[in-house]
Amino acid sequence: MQGNAPRLEIRNLTRLFGGARVVDDVSLSISAGQVTCLLGPSGCGKSTTLRMIAGVDMQDSGEIWVDGRLICDGRFSLPAEQRGIGLMFQDFALFPHMNVADNVAFGLNGTRNEKRARVEELLEKVGLMRLIEAFPHQLSGGEQQRVALARALAPRPRIMLMDEPFSGLDNRLRDGIRDETLALLKGEGTAVLLVTHEPEEAMRMADEIALMRGGKIVQRGAPYNIYNSPADKAAVGFFSDINVICSTANGALADTPFGQFLAPGVPDGADVEIVFRPQHVGIDFDRGGKGPLPTAREGVAARGTVQRARFMGSESLIEFKMDDKDAIIRATVPNVFLPKVGTPLWLTIRRDRCFIFPA
């Protein structure tokens, strides 16, 4: 290992299929104990990137480094089994004819006693010692996932690649097992690259998110920064529902039903989109001369008419047709709020939670 080299580093990784760039000049690095998530829609190149790092597929160009050592550059390639990389996929792929102990021990080197000690250590950590002699068909989905995790960690891989490993679990199990898995991986000091198309999973697990689209990484950063400082409209919309108001820049300002918004650097006459999330729409019940005007942060109030209201469990979703421009605006309100269709209400939006992008 060289100095403070990242545990895993990929440089300008590119993969072509039929002339199309499925992975296009992707670079990232991950330190020991860090969890990075490749997040993006199906077909964006996430799993292909993982397969190249694992040694299952060969890149057309670019380099893969582990602990400062080049392991693959498109010509030279270290065999997959020598890379010190563990794999976990949607299919747990446990051997049905082997019991839990033998599944976890598969691929381990050392004496029989050394293997047994490592197996028991990991099964203790995942809470499955009581099932050490059980066979896969006797386990629940969550238990099978934990066995697969223990098997992947048994050889002490420096890097763990995970391709949507929790997608086969029901929602009640998923959160707990994700948290247990994360704690175990960090405890082992493993660098983790997780692939998912679920923003919630990425936000819950990742130290850093790399947002992929069309084979490229379009934005990288901590979950908070990716969510609150998105690179473009598509990045906002990937994490939540969005509202979009169209306008035209004039003097670095854009007029909307909610007042003017700053549009710095946008030339006069250029179309812009003001993007904001439903949870940042407020309902101004004091509007109508009886209450204070909205604050500078909230801008100008605009009137809309209720088109639909639905209770979603922890919140209510209300859809408004705005008086100005007939725009449709969606708002979420905590708890139960179900105004009748046709009710006029005044709305405000959090100006500090709006994003302005060229149309």
Secondary structure, 3 states (H helix, E strand, C coil): CCCCCCCEEEEEEEEEECCEEEEEEEEEEECCCCEEEEECCCCCCHHHHHHHHHCCCCCCEEEEEECCEEEECCCCECCHHHCCEEEECCCCCCCCCCCHHHHHHCCCCCCHHHHHHHHHHHHHHCCCHHHCCCCHHHCCHHHHHHHHHHHHHCCCCCEEEEECCCCCCCHHHHHHHHHHHHHHHHHCCCEEEEEECCHHHHHHHCCEEEEEECCEEEEEECHHHHHHCCCCHHHHHHHCCCEEEEEEEECCEEEECCEEEECCCCCCCCEEEEEECHHHEEECCCCCCCCCCCCCCCCCCEEEEEEEEEECCCEEEEEEEECCCCCEEEEEEECCCCCCCCCEEEEEECHHHCEEEEC
